[in-house]
Structure formats: C-alpha cells, structure tokens
Amino acid sequence: MTNQSVPGVQRTQECIGRWQHVLGMIQSAPPEMQNPVLIGLINLVMESDKKTLECIETGAPMVSTWYGNASEILAAMDIHFFNPVFNILGHMYMTELYDLEESDKISLPDDICSLIRLSTYAVQDHLVPKPTAMLAMLEPCDAQPVMHESFKHNGWANVPDFSLDYGYGTSEEDYQYFANELKGMITFLEAVHPGVKMDYDKLRAVIEETNRQYETWAEYNELRRAVPCPGGSFQGSVVAWPITQHVRAGQQKATELLQMMVYDAEQKVKAGIGAVPDEQIRILWADLAPQWNEELGQWLAEEWKANVVMDFQGYAPYTPIDTSTPESMLLGLARRSTAEVPMIRQARGTVEVFLEDITRIVKDYSIDCVIFPGHMGHKDQSATTKFLKELCKDLDVPLLSLTTSLFDERYTPMEEVKKQISEFFRVTGLSEK
C-alpha cells in the first residue's frame, strides 16, 4: 500500500474512488441507457491514475508535462506522464468547486490565468506527485514559464527540467527547429532515467495508432457538419481531447472509443436526428471548451434550440505523420505540436491562422453566430478581437465577445453569461429563427 503522506497519493486515490463510484452508477442503469464511450473514457483515465500510484510506489520514471509536448515520445520510451491540473479539472464539479476555492488562498495576482493558478496550487499543496522529470511548455502564453518557476519554488527544486522552445512561424524551417528540440528532449529523458532508451520502432507503432485516432476524430467532425448536428455542444472536445493529450498515447482502445462516436453520428445523420431537437442556432465557440460546458450546452439546447457545433478544442486539422524514418516522425510530431494542437495553433505566431480557422469553420459548419469567450488568461486576445470583429462582419455572421474564465465559472457567473447570450440572440434576430 502506497504511503498516503507521499505527495499526490491521497488525491490520486480519491480520484480513482470517485471514478469507480461514477462507473458503478452508470453500469447500474439499463444497458440501453449506458454510454459506452463515457465508460471507456473513465476507464482510460483511471488506468492512468493507477499507473501514477504504481510509479510512486516503485520509483519508475514519471514525468510532469503538458499537452502539445509530443506524448507519443513518452509512450515509445515507456515513461508514464501526468498533467498537474488534469485531475483537478476533471473532478471540479464532483467536489463542488473545492479546489477553485482553495486555490484562491495562494499568493498570486487576481488577474492571472485560472489554469495557471490551479496548476500552481496543485504543486504547492502537494496534490500531485513529485515527478522524476518535468517537461515545461513555453507556449502559448507568457505565464507558462512563470508557472514552471513556481513549481521549482514549491517542492520541485531538485526535479530535472527541460523546456521545449517553439519557433514563431509555420514553415518547414520552424518545424525542423522544433524537431531538434524534440531530439534534445529525448536526450534529456535518457540522461535523467538511466536505462531508458528511445525505441523508434515503438514510436512508429504509437504514431500509426495516433494517426488513426486523429483521422477518426476528423471523420467525426465531418459528420458534425450535418444539419441538424448529430452531436451535442462540445461533445467531440470533451472526449477526443483527453484521449489524444492526457492518457498514454497510441492505445487501440482509445481509437475504438472515437470509432464508436463516428458510428453513432453516422446513424443519426442517416436518420436525420439531431442532438438538439428542432435545432435553430449553430454556434462556433472560438476557444477551448469551458469547464462549465455541460451546463451551458444543456441551457443552450433547452432555452434556444442552439448547439455549439464546433469549438477550437474540438476542431482537429491534424495531418498524418510520415512514419518511414525517425527524422520524418520527429518532423511530423513537431508540426503536430506547434501548428495543430488547439490554443497553441491559434495563439502562437501571427493572427492569420486564427482568422483562417474561423473562416473555414463558419463556412463548413453552417455557423449562425460566433461566440468569443474572452478567457481572462488569454491577454493576447485583446488585440485579436479587433481582427475578429472585422472578419465576422465580412462573413456576415454575428459575433458575441464575452469576458470569462474557461476554468473558473465564478469569474463571470453563469447567469450573467446566459443573460448576455440571450440578449445577443434577441438583438441579432437569431431568436426568431
């Protein structure tokens, strides 16, 4: 039995216990009422948590990292990983926002990104284990380096760390630069963990499976273009995002969950069935899915017959990676990490990618309006908003710009968000559709 006084143990055990309880409730329902995709996703997350406990107990390699840091490499090297904030976000509404309230007590500016605050709180309060190494992310915002510095000052001072540096553009030269950064990361991981070596044959197998996952995700997204949309608000985001970024990469059972989503959507499209009965308003949510997406999506459907048919987290413009050589694999992972993963894709570099994505989504998904949540941590978006207003005017699609926290519903209370959206629908005439 792992000692509960060791950082991360008690919280990880609590998370596993909650998921087991949720699974029990789901599986006690009649078979036709059960959601096999949700069951499969919960099992993947629980397996990751159990692996965390195993690494704590055995001292096996375990890395703290972030999305966009090419987790395929970690799988090929048989290194377990965790994201410092993933479990806090996943259990937020099962614990009545306990961690949000506790995170208010740490000494950080009030206007700092709530995701950065929660991550710092997780390390400072020993809710996550002390890793054998830390892979830092320098994108998509300036707060990221500061966050990793705070980790160093709160118990991780002797944890070896490696920071991946990004290029600015989207040229082959930029991708090659980051591919060299990935080579440096591999060398670092091998040096920190004696006996651990990169296996490029294993990397090939992992990437071939993740290629299938991204291709299947793209198939699902194509089906969401149908009118009415076969999936509910943010549905693709909340499943595909953790599958591709937050559990061990390259698992066939993860691919099978995405295939289930495709099959279900195909049947609904053939039958003309929409997730929102009598769908009237199709929305593009121009950022990551908020933590409060479930309440928002349900309210939109019931109050306005509206559906968020696409968002940046669910939009997957990923390209297959050439697995013929180690060099082609690293180059492909570099492109995926710097130019295809959401938020990094839209926030790094120039504004053109952001505008091109919105243009494409509006046209491809028959979008009636764009909602820009204005996450309080995305300071770069203050300049982006002007470009977005001009673009939406050219596209003849109404735009609502909000100010919210994607990770803390208290920043702009849900009732205020609903009020602003309702007024927007009325003023633009969308309420009369």
N, C-alpha and C positions, 0 to 999 in steps of 0.2 A: 504494500500500500504506500503510495507516494505521500510524503510528509506535507500536510496542509499549510505548514508555516512557510514553505518554499514559495517565492513569488509566482503567481499565476495558477497555482494548483487549485486552491479553493474556488476561485472564479471559474476556471475551466470545468471543474466537476459540477458546479452549479448550472453551467450552460448545458452540459450533457444531460443533466437531470431534467431540465426544462424541456429540452427537445424530446426526451423519452416520454414525458407526460403528454406533450402535444401529439406525438405519434400514436400514443395509446388512445387518445380521444378520436383522432382521425380514423384509426383502424377499427374502432368500435362501432362506427357508422355502417349502414348497409353498403355493400360493395359498389352499388351504382352511385352512391353519394361520396365516395372516396376520390381523392385526387392523386393519381399515381405519380405525377410529375412532382408535386409537393412532397410526397413521401420519399421519393428518390433524392430530392434536393436535401431534405433534412438528414437523410442517412449519409450523404456525402459530407455534409458539414460536421456531423457527429463523428464520423471516421477521422476527419482532420483533427478534431478536438482530442480524440482518444490517442492519436499519434503524438500530439503535443505532450500529453501526460507521459506517454511511453518515453519520449526523448528526455523529458525532465528526469525521469527515474533512471534511465540507462546512460545519460550523458551523450547520446547520439547527436550528430550535427543538427542544429535547428536555427534557422535564420529568420530575422525580422526583415520584412520587405514590404513593397507597395505594388499596386497594380502598375502595369507598364514596365516592370523590371524583368521581363522575359522569364517567367516562372518555368517555361519549358526546360531551360538550362538546369534549374534546380532539380527537376524531376529526373533528368538524364544523369545527374550526379548523385541521385538518391539522397538529396538533402531536403528534410522537411522544412516548411516555412509557415509563418503566420503573419497576419497584418495586425498591428497593435490595436486598431479600432474596430475590426470587423465584428467581433462578438458583442461589443458594446452596442453597435448599431443594430445588429440582428436581434438583440434581446431588449431593446429600448422600450417597446410597448408591452412587453411581458413583465416589466419591472416598474411600470408606472413612472417612467422618466427619471428613475432614481439616479442614474449616472449623470444625467444632464444637471440635476440639482447639485450633486456632489462636485461636479466639475466647476461650478460657479465659485467654489471656495479656493481654488488655486490662484496664485498670483500671476495673472495675465491680463493684458488690456481688454476692456469690454468689447472692442470692435474687432478683435482678432477672429479669424475664421473658426467657426464652431467645430469643424472637423479637427483642426489643429489643437484646439482646446481639449477636446475629448481624448485625442491621442496622447497629449502631454499628461493629462490626468491619469490615463491608463498605466503609463510607466511610473509616474510619480507615486501613485497609490498601490503599486505592485500587483495590479490586476492581470498583468501579462507576465510570462516567464522571461527570465534573463536569457537572451539568445547567445549562441556561440559566435555569431557574427551579425552585423547589421548592414543591409544594403539600403543606402539612402537614395532618395529621389529628389532631384533639383528642379523638377518641373511639376506642375505647370505654374506655380506661384512662388514668390519670394519668401513666403512664410515657411516653405518646406525645409530649407537649410536651418532656419532658426529652430524649428521643431526638433530636428535631429540633435542640435546642440543642447536642447533642453533634456533630451534623453541622456546625454553624456553627463549632465549635471545632476541627474536624479537616479543614480544607481547603475548606469551603464558605462561608467568612465573607462573601464578596462575592456569593454567589448570592442573587438576589431571592427572597423567600419570601412566601407567602400562607397564612394559617391559616383554615380553614373552621370557624366556630363553630356548635355544634348547640344547638337548643332542648332542653328537658327532656321534653316530653310528645309526644303523638301526635295533636294537634288540627290543624285547618286553619291555625290561627294559628302553630303550631310549624313546619308545612311552609312557610308563606309566609315566615316568618323565614329559613329555610334557603334558600328560592328567592332571596331578596335577597342572601344570602351567595354564591350561585352567580353572580348578576349581578356582584357585586364581583369574583369570581374571573375572570370574562370580561374585565372592565375591566382588571384586573391583567395578564392574559396579553397583551392587546392593547398595553398600555403597555410591557411588557418586550420584546415582539417586534414591532418596527416593521414595518408592512406586513401583519401577521396580523390578520384580522378574523373575527368570528363570522358564520357563514353559517347563518341559521335554516332555510333550505330544505334545506341539507345536514344540519342537526341533525334535521330531520323524517325524512329518509330513514334516518339512522342509528338513531333511536329506533324507527321502524317495524320495522327489522330486529331490534333487540334485543327489542322486544315479541314478535316471532315466536320468538326464542330462549327467552325466559322461558316463553312458552306451551308450547313444545315440551318444555322441561325439566319443566314441571308435568305434561304428558301422561306423560312417563317415570315421574315419581314416582307417578302414579295406578296405573301398571302394577306398581310395586313393592309395592302393597298386596296383590297376589295371594298366595295360599298354595298352593304354595311361591313365594318371591320369585324372579323371573326374573334378577335381577342379584346379583352378589356383594357382600360387605361394602364399603361406602364407594364403590361403583362410580360412582354419579352424581356424588359430590362431586369426585373426582379428575379428572373430565373437564369437567363443566359449570362448575366454579368458575374455572379458568384461562381458559376460553373467554369467560366473561362479565366477568371482572375484570382479567385480566392480559395480554391481547393487544388489538390495536386493535379498538375496538367497532364493531359493525354490519357485520361481514363475512358474506356469504351462505354462504361455505364453512364457517364456524363453525356456522351454523344447520344445515347439511346433516349435520354430524357428530352433532348432537343428534337429528336425524331418523333417522339410522342406528341410534342407540341405541333409539329408540322402536320402530322396525320390528323389531329383534332381540328386544326384550322382548315385543312383541305376539305374535310367532311362538312364543316359549317359553310364554307364558301360554296360548295356544290349545292347545298340545301338552301342557300340564301339566308342563312341565320347569322345575325349579328350579336355581338356580346351585349350591346345596348339595344334593347327593343326600340324600333322606330327611330334609329339613330338620326339626329338632326345636325349636330355640330361636330366637326372633325378638327381636332386641335394638334398643333405642334408645340410641345413643351421644349423650349430651346435651352436645355441644360440637362444635368443629371436628374434622374428621378429623385424626388424628395423622400425623406424618411417617412413623411406623412402621406405618402402616395395612396395608401389604401382608403383612408377616409375621404381624401379629395376625389379620387376616382369614383367612389360609390356615390358621393354627393352630386358630381357632375352628371352621372348617368340618371339618377333618380330625379334631380331637380330640373335638368336642362336637356336630357337625352343627348348628352355630349360625351365624347370619347377622346382621350389623348391617344391618337393612333400612332404617334411616333414621338420620341424624345432622343436627345443626344446619347444617352446611355444605351438605349436600345438599338440605335442606328449602327449598323455594322458594315462599313465599307471596307472590310478586310480582304486582302488579296492572298491567294495561296502562296505558300513558301516553297521555293525550289529546294528539294532535299538531296540533290545529286552530290554535293560536296560540302565539307564543313564550312567553307567560305560562303557558299550560297545560302546555307542555313542561317549563319550569323547575320548576313546581309538582310535576309528576309525578316529575321527577328528584330533587327534594327529598324526596318521600315514599319513593322507592326507596332513596335514600342513607341516610336516617335511621331508617326503620322497617321495612325489608325485607331489607337486607343482613345476613347472619348475624353473630353476635357483637355488632355494633353494635345490632342489633334486640333481642337478649336482655339486653345489659348496660346499655344507656342507659335512664335513666328508672326507673320502678317495676318491681317484680318480677312484676306481673300478666302481662305479655307472655310472659315465660319460662315461667310456670306454665301459661298457656293453650296455648302451643305443645306442651308436654309432654303435656297432657291430650288435645289433638287428635291428636297422633301416636300415642299409646298406643292410642287407640280406633280410629283409621282404619287403622292398620297391624298390628293384632292382635299388639301387643307383649307378649312374655312377661316381659321384665325391662328395667330402665333401668340403664345404666352411666354414672356421672358421673365423668369422668376427673380432675377437680380440678386443672386445669392450674396449675402453681405461679405463673404470672404473673397469674392471674385472682384477685387478692386480694378483689375484691368478692364472690366466690362463697362466702367463709367465712360470710357472713350468709345467702346464698341456700340453702345446704344444709339448714338447718332447715325452710324452707318446702317444699323438695323432698321431704324425708322425710315430712312431713305429707301432701303431695299423693299420693305413691306409696302411702301407707297407705290413703288414701281410695279410690284407684283399684284397690286390691288387686293391686298389681304390685310384685314385689321390686326393691329398689334396692341397687346396689353403689356406694359412694363411694370413689374411689381418690385418690391424690396422685401426679401425674405431670407431666412436661413434654411438651406436644404436639409440641415441636420438637427435643427432645433426649432420646433414648431412654436415655441414661446416668443421668438423674436418678433414675428408678426402673427398674432393669434389667428387660428383657423377661421374664426368667424369674420375677421377683417378680410382675410384672403377671399372668402366666399362672397362677402359683400362687394369687394372690388370687381370680382369676376362677373357677378350678377349685373352690376351697373354697366360693365363693359358690354355684355351681351345685349342689354336693352338699348344702350346708346348707339351701337353699331347695327342694330336691327337683326342681329343673329337670333334673338329671342323669338322673332316672328317667322323663322324658317319652318 
